[in-house]
Amino acid sequence: MNTQDAIVNRTMHIKEQVAALESSIVAAEELFIAGRVTYLDIITAQKGLIEAQVSDVDINKEKMLNQVVLYKALGGGWQ
């Protein structure tokens, strides 16, 4: 497995994690309205979502840097 494949793999996992955490926020809000959880549970779910989104941004940055390194390695116009 090369670096690009690993990045794509991680990207897919992070996207799935983000989607799951978005659903958990909706569920936590519904449970809060029903009086079954505290607002702290909603904030905790939101914190997890933000961390996953930051990971997504980091992976995108890594993907772009990997492309630049490849471009440079192939002699891509650098002087």
C-alpha angles and dihedrals in degrees: 000000000000128000095262092053091050091051092050090049092051091045091056092049093048092048089053090048092051091051092049092049092049088055091048090055091053090049092048091051091051091049090048091053088050089051095242099117137028127249087252088070090057092049091048091052090048091050090053090050092051091050090051091048090051088051089052091053091048091052091049089051090049090049092053093046089050090054091050091050090050091048091051092046090054091052095255100184098294114147 
